[in-house]
Amino acid sequence: MTQHLSEADVRGIAEYTRIGLTAEEVVTMTADLNAIIDSLAPITEFDLDGVEPTFHPI
């Protein structure tokens, strides 16, 4: 698993969003968020050349 976010990043996000996390929760959340980011990797394999961005106001 690639380390996209560090524990310091997760602490900063938690502080910004005013979520209190224990040291153990920071470790768990860091692993979970990195796993989520890794699971999105297949999206980068799509050929999107020439595909116009879309906008949905709803």
PQR file of N, CA, C, O and H, with PARSE charges and radii, in Angstrom:
ATOM      1  N   MET A   1       0.851  -1.183   0.000 -0.4000 1.5000
ATOM      2  CA  MET A   1       0.000   0.000   0.000 -0.0000 2.0000
ATOM      3  C   MET A   1       0.891   1.239   0.000  0.5500 1.7000
ATOM      4  O   MET A   1       1.854   1.328   0.761 -0.5500 1.4000
ATOM      5  N   THR A   2       0.557   2.179  -0.854 -0.4000 1.5000
ATOM      6  CA  THR A   2       1.296   3.430  -0.953 -0.0000 2.0000
ATOM      7  C   THR A   2       0.870   4.372   0.161  0.5500 1.7000
ATOM      8  O   THR A   2      -0.299   4.410   0.543 -0.5500 1.4000
ATOM      9  H   THR A   2      -0.225   2.107  -1.472  0.4000 1.0000
ATOM     10  N   GLN A   3       1.820   5.125   0.673 -0.4000 1.5000
ATOM     11  CA  GLN A   3       1.530   6.088   1.736 -0.0000 2.0000
ATOM     12  C   GLN A   3       1.225   7.443   1.090  0.5500 1.7000
ATOM     13  O   GLN A   3       2.132   8.238   0.849 -0.5500 1.4000
ATOM     14  H   GLN A   3       2.770   5.095   0.363  0.4000 1.0000
ATOM     15  N   HIS A   4      -0.053   7.699   0.813 -0.4000 1.5000
ATOM     16  CA  HIS A   4      -0.474   8.960   0.207 -0.0000 2.0000
ATOM     17  C   HIS A   4      -0.594  10.051   1.273  0.5500 1.7000
ATOM     18  O   HIS A   4      -0.234  11.205   1.042 -0.5500 1.4000
ATOM     19  H   HIS A   4      -0.790   7.052   1.009  0.4000 1.0000
ATOM     20  N   LEU A   5      -1.098   9.670   2.426 -0.4000 1.5000
ATOM     21  CA  LEU A   5      -1.283  10.598   3.542 -0.0000 2.0000
ATOM     22  C   LEU A   5      -0.472  10.120   4.733  0.5500 1.7000
ATOM     23  O   LEU A   5      -0.413   8.925   5.024 -0.5500 1.4000
ATOM     24  H   LEU A   5      -1.391   8.732   2.614  0.4000 1.0000
ATOM     25  N   SER A   6       0.148  11.063   5.415 -0.4000 1.5000
ATOM     26  CA  SER A   6       0.886  10.724   6.625 -0.0000 2.0000
ATOM     27  C   SER A   6      -0.025  10.918   7.840  0.5500 1.7000
ATOM     28  O   SER A   6      -1.120  11.470   7.727 -0.5500 1.4000
ATOM     29  H   SER A   6       0.100  12.034   5.179  0.4000 1.0000
ATOM     30  N   GLU A   7       0.443  10.459   8.994 -0.4000 1.5000
ATOM     31  CA  GLU A   7      -0.327  10.674  10.222 -0.0000 2.0000
ATOM     32  C   GLU A   7      -0.460  12.162  10.508  0.5500 1.7000
ATOM     33  O   GLU A   7      -1.479  12.607  11.036 -0.5500 1.4000
ATOM     34  H   GLU A   7       1.333  10.011   9.085  0.4000 1.0000
ATOM     35  N   ALA A   8       0.569  12.934  10.161 -0.4000 1.5000
ATOM     36  CA  ALA A   8       0.494  14.390  10.348 -0.0000 2.0000
ATOM     37  C   ALA A   8      -0.607  14.988   9.467  0.5500 1.7000
ATOM     38  O   ALA A   8      -1.320  15.899   9.889 -0.5500 1.4000
ATOM     39  H   ALA A   8       1.397  12.572   9.732  0.4000 1.0000
ATOM     40  N   ASP A   9      -0.740  14.471   8.247 -0.4000 1.5000
ATOM     41  CA  ASP A   9      -1.817  14.933   7.360 -0.0000 2.0000
ATOM     42  C   ASP A   9      -3.181  14.651   7.983  0.5500 1.7000
ATOM     43  O   ASP A   9      -4.062  15.510   7.989 -0.5500 1.4000
ATOM     44  H   ASP A   9      -0.161  13.732   7.905  0.4000 1.0000
ATOM     45  N   VAL A  10      -3.342  13.441   8.505 -0.4000 1.5000
ATOM     46  CA  VAL A  10      -4.628  13.044   9.087 -0.0000 2.0000
ATOM     47  C   VAL A  10      -4.926  13.891  10.325  0.5500 1.7000
ATOM     48  O   VAL A  10      -6.065  14.305  10.535 -0.5500 1.4000
ATOM     49  H   VAL A  10      -2.626  12.743   8.500  0.4000 1.0000
ATOM     50  N   ARG A  11      -3.904  14.146  11.141 -0.4000 1.5000
ATOM     51  CA  ARG A  11      -4.120  15.020  12.311 -0.0000 2.0000
ATOM     52  C   ARG A  11      -4.550  16.414  11.858  0.5500 1.7000
ATOM     53  O   ARG A  11      -5.437  17.020  12.460 -0.5500 1.4000
ATOM     54  H   ARG A  11      -2.979  13.810  10.970  0.4000 1.0000
ATOM     55  N   GLY A  12      -3.924  16.918  10.803 -0.4000 1.5000
ATOM     56  CA  GLY A  12      -4.286  18.240  10.285 -0.0000 2.0000
ATOM     57  C   GLY A  12      -5.704  18.277   9.747  0.5500 1.7000
ATOM     58  O   GLY A  12      -6.428  19.246   9.977 -0.5500 1.4000
ATOM     59  H   GLY A  12      -3.204  16.426  10.314  0.4000 1.0000
ATOM     60  N   ILE A  13      -6.111  17.236   9.033 -0.4000 1.5000
ATOM     61  CA  ILE A  13      -7.480  17.156   8.523 -0.0000 2.0000
ATOM     62  C   ILE A  13      -8.465  17.089   9.683  0.5500 1.7000
ATOM     63  O   ILE A  13      -9.498  17.758   9.671 -0.5500 1.4000
ATOM     64  H   ILE A  13      -5.523  16.449   8.846  0.4000 1.0000
ATOM     65  N   ALA A  14      -8.137  16.276  10.685 -0.4000 1.5000
ATOM     66  CA  ALA A  14      -9.017  16.139  11.854 -0.0000 2.0000
ATOM     67  C   ALA A  14      -9.140  17.466  12.587  0.5500 1.7000
ATOM     68  O   ALA A  14     -10.231  17.842  13.016 -0.5500 1.4000
ATOM     69  H   ALA A  14      -7.298  15.732  10.695  0.4000 1.0000
ATOM     70  N   GLU A  15      -8.039  18.167  12.730 -0.4000 1.5000
ATOM     71  CA  GLU A  15      -8.077  19.469  13.407 -0.0000 2.0000
ATOM     72  C   GLU A  15      -8.920  20.460  12.602  0.5500 1.7000
ATOM     73  O   GLU A  15      -9.742  21.187  13.160 -0.5500 1.4000
ATOM     74  H   GLU A  15      -7.153  17.861  12.381  0.4000 1.0000
ATOM     75  N   TYR A  16      -8.708  20.478  11.297 -0.4000 1.5000
ATOM     76  CA  TYR A  16      -9.451  21.397  10.425 -0.0000 2.0000
ATOM     77  C   TYR A  16     -10.953  21.146  10.501  0.5500 1.7000
ATOM     78  O   TYR A  16     -11.748  22.086  10.509 -0.5500 1.4000
ATOM     79  H   TYR A  16      -8.041  19.887  10.844  0.4000 1.0000
ATOM     80  N   THR A  17     -11.333  19.871  10.558 -0.4000 1.5000
ATOM     81  CA  THR A  17     -12.754  19.521  10.595 -0.0000 2.0000
ATOM     82  C   THR A  17     -13.293  19.405  12.014  0.5500 1.7000
ATOM     83  O   THR A  17     -14.455  19.059  12.227 -0.5500 1.4000
ATOM     84  H   THR A  17     -10.686  19.108  10.551  0.4000 1.0000
ATOM     85  N   ARG A  18     -12.427  19.701  12.983 -0.4000 1.5000
ATOM     86  CA  ARG A  18     -12.800  19.681  14.398 -0.0000 2.0000
ATOM     87  C   ARG A  18     -13.295  18.310  14.856  0.5500 1.7000
ATOM     88  O   ARG A  18     -14.283  18.192  15.582 -0.5500 1.4000
ATOM     89  H   ARG A  18     -11.484  19.983  12.810  0.4000 1.0000
ATOM     90  N   ILE A  19     -12.578  17.281  14.409 -0.4000 1.5000
ATOM     91  CA  ILE A  19     -12.856  15.910  14.821 -0.0000 2.0000
ATOM     92  C   ILE A  19     -11.745  15.494  15.779  0.5500 1.7000
ATOM     93  O   ILE A  19     -10.568  15.521  15.419 -0.5500 1.4000
ATOM     94  H   ILE A  19     -11.775  17.377  13.820  0.4000 1.0000
ATOM     95  N   GLY A  20     -12.112  15.117  16.977 -0.4000 1.5000
ATOM     96  CA  GLY A  20     -11.123  14.673  17.950 -0.0000 2.0000
ATOM     97  C   GLY A  20     -10.765  13.220  17.718  0.5500 1.7000
ATOM     98  O   GLY A  20     -11.635  12.349  17.752 -0.5500 1.4000
ATOM     99  H   GLY A  20     -13.068  15.096  17.269  0.4000 1.0000
ATOM    100  N   LEU A  21      -9.480  12.951  17.482 -0.4000 1.5000
ATOM    101  CA  LEU A  21      -9.016  11.585  17.272 -0.0000 2.0000
ATOM    102  C   LEU A  21      -7.933  11.260  18.293  0.5500 1.7000
ATOM    103  O   LEU A  21      -7.063  12.086  18.568 -0.5500 1.4000
ATOM    104  H   LEU A  21      -8.773  13.658  17.455  0.4000 1.0000
ATOM    105  N   THR A  22      -7.990  10.068  18.846 -0.4000 1.5000
ATOM    106  CA  THR A  22      -6.920   9.592  19.709 -0.0000 2.0000
ATOM    107  C   THR A  22      -5.739   9.187  18.828  0.5500 1.7000
ATOM    108  O   THR A  22      -5.869   9.092  17.607 -0.5500 1.4000
ATOM    109  H   THR A  22      -8.697   9.397  18.622  0.4000 1.0000
ATOM    110  N   ALA A  23      -4.596   8.951  19.450 -0.4000 1.5000
ATOM    111  CA  ALA A  23      -3.412   8.531  18.692 -0.0000 2.0000
ATOM    112  C   ALA A  23      -3.690   7.220  17.953  0.5500 1.7000
ATOM    113  O   ALA A  23      -3.253   7.044  16.816 -0.5500 1.4000
ATOM    114  H   ALA A  23      -4.490   9.028  20.442  0.4000 1.0000
ATOM    115  N   GLU A  24      -4.408   6.313  18.589 -0.4000 1.5000
ATOM    116  CA  GLU A  24      -4.746   5.038  17.958 -0.0000 2.0000
ATOM    117  C   GLU A  24      -5.687   5.251  16.765  0.5500 1.7000
ATOM    118  O   GLU A  24      -5.547   4.596  15.732 -0.5500 1.4000
ATOM    119  H   GLU A  24      -4.763   6.457  19.513  0.4000 1.0000
ATOM    120  N   GLU A  25      -6.632   6.159  16.916 -0.4000 1.5000
ATOM    121  CA  GLU A  25      -7.569   6.447  15.821 -0.0000 2.0000
ATOM    122  C   GLU A  25      -6.860   7.101  14.646  0.5500 1.7000
ATOM    123  O   GLU A  25      -7.226   6.862  13.495 -0.5500 1.4000
ATOM    124  H   GLU A  25      -6.745   6.691  17.755  0.4000 1.0000
ATOM    125  N   VAL A  26      -5.851   7.922  14.915 -0.4000 1.5000
ATOM    126  CA  VAL A  26      -5.079   8.550  13.834 -0.0000 2.0000
ATOM    127  C   VAL A  26      -4.381   7.469  13.009  0.5500 1.7000
ATOM    128  O   VAL A  26      -4.380   7.522  11.779 -0.5500 1.4000
ATOM    129  H   VAL A  26      -5.554   8.117  15.850  0.4000 1.0000
ATOM    130  N   VAL A  27      -3.787   6.490  13.693 -0.4000 1.5000
ATOM    131  CA  VAL A  27      -3.108   5.396  12.992 -0.0000 2.0000
ATOM    132  C   VAL A  27      -4.098   4.624  12.122  0.5500 1.7000
ATOM    133  O   VAL A  27      -3.824   4.342  10.955 -0.5500 1.4000
ATOM    134  H   VAL A  27      -3.787   6.447  14.693  0.4000 1.0000
ATOM    135  N   THR A  28      -5.252   4.286  12.704 -0.4000 1.5000
ATOM    136  CA  THR A  28      -6.272   3.537  11.968 -0.0000 2.0000
ATOM    137  C   THR A  28      -6.816   4.349  10.797  0.5500 1.7000
ATOM    138  O   THR A  28      -6.961   3.826   9.692 -0.5500 1.4000
ATOM    139  H   THR A  28      -5.474   4.515  13.651  0.4000 1.0000
ATOM    140  N   MET A  29      -7.114   5.613  11.033 -0.4000 1.5000
ATOM    141  CA  MET A  29      -7.672   6.475   9.990 -0.0000 2.0000
ATOM    142  C   MET A  29      -6.664   6.683   8.859  0.5500 1.7000
ATOM    143  O   MET A  29      -7.052   6.751   7.692 -0.5500 1.4000
ATOM    144  H   MET A  29      -6.996   6.037  11.931  0.4000 1.0000
ATOM    145  N   THR A  30      -5.389   6.784   9.190 -0.4000 1.5000
ATOM    146  CA  THR A  30      -4.356   6.940   8.169 -0.0000 2.0000
ATOM    147  C   THR A  30      -4.333   5.716   7.254  0.5500 1.7000
ATOM    148  O   THR A  30      -4.291   5.848   6.030 -0.5500 1.4000
ATOM    149  H   THR A  30      -5.074   6.729  10.137  0.4000 1.0000
ATOM    150  N   ALA A  31      -4.359   4.542   7.849 -0.4000 1.5000
ATOM    151  CA  ALA A  31      -4.364   3.313   7.046 -0.0000 2.0000
ATOM    152  C   ALA A  31      -5.635   3.220   6.206  0.5500 1.7000
ATOM    153  O   ALA A  31      -5.580   2.852   5.033 -0.5500 1.4000
ATOM    154  H   ALA A  31      -4.392   4.435   8.843  0.4000 1.0000
ATOM    155  N   ASP A  32      -6.774   3.552   6.802 -0.4000 1.5000
ATOM    156  CA  ASP A  32      -8.046   3.474   6.069 -0.0000 2.0000
ATOM    157  C   ASP A  32      -8.087   4.454   4.902  0.5500 1.7000
ATOM    158  O   ASP A  32      -8.490   4.084   3.800 -0.5500 1.4000
ATOM    159  H   ASP A  32      -6.819   3.851   7.755  0.4000 1.0000
ATOM    160  N   LEU A  33      -7.676   5.690   5.130 -0.4000 1.5000
ATOM    161  CA  LEU A  33      -7.710   6.693   4.055 -0.0000 2.0000
ATOM    162  C   LEU A  33      -6.749   6.327   2.931  0.5500 1.7000
ATOM    163  O   LEU A  33      -7.072   6.516   1.758 -0.5500 1.4000
ATOM    164  H   LEU A  33      -7.348   5.990   6.025  0.4000 1.0000
ATOM    165  N   ASN A  34      -5.570   5.805   3.271 -0.4000 1.5000
ATOM    166  CA  ASN A  34      -4.624   5.378   2.238 -0.0000 2.0000
ATOM    167  C   ASN A  34      -5.173   4.202   1.445  0.5500 1.7000
ATOM    168  O   ASN A  34      -4.955   4.123   0.236 -0.5500 1.4000
ATOM    169  H   ASN A  34      -5.307   5.651   4.223  0.4000 1.0000
ATOM    170  N   ALA A  35      -5.879   3.291   2.097 -0.4000 1.5000
ATOM    171  CA  ALA A  35      -6.507   2.165   1.392 -0.0000 2.0000
ATOM    172  C   ALA A  35      -7.600   2.659   0.450  0.5500 1.7000
ATOM    173  O   ALA A  35      -7.741   2.148  -0.661 -0.5500 1.4000
ATOM    174  H   ALA A  35      -6.057   3.355   3.079  0.4000 1.0000
ATOM    175  N   ILE A  36      -8.363   3.637   0.883 -0.4000 1.5000
ATOM    176  CA  ILE A  36      -9.419   4.204   0.030 -0.0000 2.0000
ATOM    177  C   ILE A  36      -8.803   4.854  -1.210  0.5500 1.7000
ATOM    178  O   ILE A  36      -9.289   4.660  -2.325 -0.5500 1.4000
ATOM    179  H   ILE A  36      -8.249   4.052   1.785  0.4000 1.0000
ATOM    180  N   ILE A  37      -7.749   5.615  -1.012 -0.4000 1.5000
ATOM    181  CA  ILE A  37      -7.080   6.260  -2.149 -0.0000 2.0000
ATOM    182  C   ILE A  37      -6.524   5.205  -3.102  0.5500 1.7000
ATOM    183  O   ILE A  37      -6.640   5.346  -4.319 -0.5500 1.4000
ATOM    184  H   ILE A  37      -7.355   5.773  -0.107  0.4000 1.0000
ATOM    185  N   ASP A  38      -5.921   4.151  -2.556 -0.4000 1.5000
ATOM    186  CA  ASP A  38      -5.415   3.062  -3.403 -0.0000 2.0000
ATOM    187  C   ASP A  38      -6.531   2.403  -4.203  0.5500 1.7000
ATOM    188  O   ASP A  38      -6.323   2.007  -5.349 -0.5500 1.4000
ATOM    189  H   ASP A  38      -5.826   4.036  -1.567  0.4000 1.0000
ATOM    190  N   SER A  39      -7.707   2.283  -3.609 -0.4000 1.5000
ATOM    191  CA  SER A  39      -8.820   1.618  -4.301 -0.0000 2.0000
ATOM    192  C   SER A  39      -9.324   2.434  -5.491  0.5500 1.7000
ATOM    193  O   SER A  39     -10.019   1.900  -6.355 -0.5500 1.4000
ATOM    194  H   SER A  39      -7.876   2.605  -2.678  0.4000 1.0000
ATOM    195  N   LEU A  40      -8.985   3.705  -5.541 -0.4000 1.5000
ATOM    196  CA  LEU A  40      -9.403   4.564  -6.656 -0.0000 2.0000
ATOM    197  C   LEU A  40      -8.417   4.521  -7.829  0.5500 1.7000
ATOM    198  O   LEU A  40      -8.678   5.130  -8.866 -0.5500 1.4000
ATOM    199  H   LEU A  40      -8.420   4.139  -4.839  0.4000 1.0000
ATOM    200  N   ALA A  41      -7.309   3.826  -7.686 -0.4000 1.5000
ATOM    201  CA  ALA A  41      -6.279   3.772  -8.729 -0.0000 2.0000
ATOM    202  C   ALA A  41      -6.796   3.320 -10.091  0.5500 1.7000
ATOM    203  O   ALA A  41      -6.352   3.862 -11.103 -0.5500 1.4000
ATOM    204  H   ALA A  41      -7.097   3.331  -6.843  0.4000 1.0000
ATOM    205  N   PRO A  42      -7.717   2.350 -10.172 -0.5600 1.5000
ATOM    206  CA  PRO A  42      -8.192   1.933 -11.502  0.2800 2.0000
ATOM    207  C   PRO A  42      -8.822   3.068 -12.314  0.5500 1.7000
ATOM    208  O   PRO A  42      -8.863   2.989 -13.542 -0.5500 1.4000
ATOM    209  N   ILE A  43      -9.298   4.093 -11.672 -0.4000 1.5000
ATOM    210  CA  ILE A  43      -9.898   5.219 -12.397 -0.0000 2.0000
ATOM    211  C   ILE A  43      -8.871   5.868 -13.318  0.5500 1.7000
ATOM    212  O   ILE A  43      -9.225   6.364 -14.388 -0.5500 1.4000
ATOM    213  H   ILE A  43      -9.265   4.158 -10.675  0.4000 1.0000
ATOM    214  N   THR A  44      -7.607   5.867 -12.913 -0.4000 1.5000
ATOM    215  CA  THR A  44      -6.574   6.513 -13.720 -0.0000 2.0000
ATOM    216  C   THR A  44      -6.264   5.745 -15.003  0.5500 1.7000
ATOM    217  O   THR A  44      -5.549   6.256 -15.865 -0.5500 1.4000
ATOM    218  H   THR A  44      -7.320   5.464 -12.044  0.4000 1.0000
ATOM    219  N   GLU A  45      -6.785   4.532 -15.144 -0.4000 1.5000
ATOM    220  CA  GLU A  45      -6.522   3.724 -16.324 -0.0000 2.0000
ATOM    221  C   GLU A  45      -7.480   4.010 -17.480  0.5500 1.7000
ATOM    222  O   GLU A  45      -7.265   3.519 -18.588 -0.5500 1.4000
ATOM    223  H   GLU A  45      -7.366   4.117 -14.444  0.4000 1.0000
ATOM    224  N   PHE A  46      -8.523   4.788 -17.246 -0.4000 1.5000
ATOM    225  CA  PHE A  46      -9.475   5.113 -18.299 -0.0000 2.0000
ATOM    226  C   PHE A  46      -8.871   6.112 -19.275  0.5500 1.7000
ATOM    227  O   PHE A  46      -8.185   7.051 -18.871 -0.5500 1.4000
ATOM    228  H   PHE A  46      -8.698   5.187 -16.346  0.4000 1.0000
ATOM    229  N   ASP A  47      -9.129   5.906 -20.550 -0.4000 1.5000
ATOM    230  CA  ASP A  47      -8.680   6.841 -21.575 -0.0000 2.0000
ATOM    231  C   ASP A  47      -9.723   7.948 -21.687  0.5500 1.7000
ATOM    232  O   ASP A  47     -10.818   7.734 -22.208 -0.5500 1.4000
ATOM    233  H   ASP A  47      -9.686   5.143 -20.879  0.4000 1.0000
ATOM    234  N   LEU A  48      -9.376   9.114 -21.201 -0.4000 1.5000
ATOM    235  CA  LEU A  48     -10.330  10.224 -21.181 -0.0000 2.0000
ATOM    236  C   LEU A  48      -9.943  11.348 -22.135  0.5500 1.7000
ATOM    237  O   LEU A  48     -10.469  12.457 -22.040 -0.5500 1.4000
ATOM    238  H   LEU A  48      -8.486   9.288 -20.778  0.4000 1.0000
ATOM    239  N   ASP A  49      -9.026  11.061 -23.053 -0.4000 1.5000
ATOM    240  CA  ASP A  49      -8.641  12.078 -24.031 -0.0000 2.0000
ATOM    241  C   ASP A  49      -9.855  12.462 -24.870  0.5500 1.7000
ATOM    242  O   ASP A  49     -10.536  11.598 -25.423 -0.5500 1.4000
ATOM    243  H   ASP A  49      -8.599  10.160 -23.131  0.4000 1.0000
ATOM    244  N   GLY A  50     -10.117  13.743 -24.959 -0.4000 1.5000
ATOM    245  CA  GLY A  50     -11.225  14.239 -25.759 -0.0000 2.0000
ATOM    246  C   GLY A  50     -12.566  14.223 -25.052  0.5500 1.7000
ATOM    247  O   GLY A  50     -13.563  14.657 -25.629 -0.5500 1.4000
ATOM    248  H   GLY A  50      -9.564  14.445 -24.511  0.4000 1.0000
ATOM    249  N   VAL A  51     -12.622  13.740 -23.827 -0.4000 1.5000
ATOM    250  CA  VAL A  51     -13.883  13.724 -23.084 -0.0000 2.0000
ATOM    251  C   VAL A  51     -14.033  15.077 -22.386  0.5500 1.7000
ATOM    252  O   VAL A  51     -13.187  15.480 -21.588 -0.5500 1.4000
ATOM    253  H   VAL A  51     -11.812  13.387 -23.358  0.4000 1.0000
ATOM    254  N   GLU A  52     -15.105  15.750 -22.699 -0.4000 1.5000
ATOM    255  CA  GLU A  52     -15.350  17.071 -22.118 -0.0000 2.0000
ATOM    256  C   GLU A  52     -15.830  16.920 -20.670  0.5500 1.7000
ATOM    257  O   GLU A  52     -16.599  16.008 -20.368 -0.5500 1.4000
ATOM    258  H   GLU A  52     -15.792  15.422 -23.347  0.4000 1.0000
ATOM    259  N   PRO A  53     -15.382  17.803 -19.778 -0.5600 1.5000
ATOM    260  CA  PRO A  53     -15.891  17.777 -18.416  0.2800 2.0000
ATOM    261  C   PRO A  53     -17.385  18.081 -18.393  0.5500 1.7000
ATOM    262  O   PRO A  53     -17.876  18.836 -19.231 -0.5500 1.4000
ATOM    263  N   THR A  54     -18.095  17.509 -17.458 -0.4000 1.5000
ATOM    264  CA  THR A  54     -19.520  17.783 -17.343 -0.0000 2.0000
ATOM    265  C   THR A  54     -19.797  18.546 -16.073  0.5500 1.7000
ATOM    266  O   THR A  54     -19.000  18.533 -15.135 -0.5500 1.4000
ATOM    267  H   THR A  54     -17.695  16.895 -16.778  0.4000 1.0000
ATOM    268  N   PHE A  55     -20.926  19.206 -16.052 -0.4000 1.5000
ATOM    269  CA  PHE A  55     -21.319  19.975 -14.878 -0.0000 2.0000
ATOM    270  C   PHE A  55     -22.787  19.723 -14.632  0.5500 1.7000
ATOM    271  O   PHE A  55     -23.618  19.859 -15.530 -0.5500 1.4000
ATOM    272  H   PHE A  55     -21.574  19.216 -16.814  0.4000 1.0000
ATOM    273  N   HIS A  56     -23.090  19.358 -13.416 -0.4000 1.5000
ATOM    274  CA  HIS A  56     -24.475  19.126 -13.024 -0.0000 2.0000
ATOM    275  C   HIS A  56     -24.824  20.077 -11.884  0.5500 1.7000
ATOM    276  O   HIS A  56     -24.293  19.934 -10.784 -0.5500 1.4000
ATOM    277  H   HIS A  56     -22.415  19.248 -12.686  0.4000 1.0000
ATOM    278  N   PRO A  57     -25.701  21.037 -12.124 -0.5600 1.5000
ATOM    279  CA  PRO A  57     -26.003  22.034 -11.087  0.2800 2.0000
ATOM    280  C   PRO A  57     -26.805  21.476  -9.920  0.5500 1.7000
ATOM    281  O   PRO A  57     -26.973  22.163  -8.913 -0.5500 1.4000
ATOM    282  N   ILE A  58     -27.303  20.252 -10.031 -0.4000 1.5000
ATOM    283  CA  ILE A  58     -28.118  19.706  -8.956 -0.0000 2.0000
ATOM    284  C   ILE A  58     -27.269  18.872  -8.054  0.5500 1.7000
ATOM    285  O   ILE A  58     -27.769  18.316  -7.076 -0.5500 1.4000
ATOM    286  H   ILE A  58     -27.167  19.694 -10.849  0.4000 1.0000
TER
END
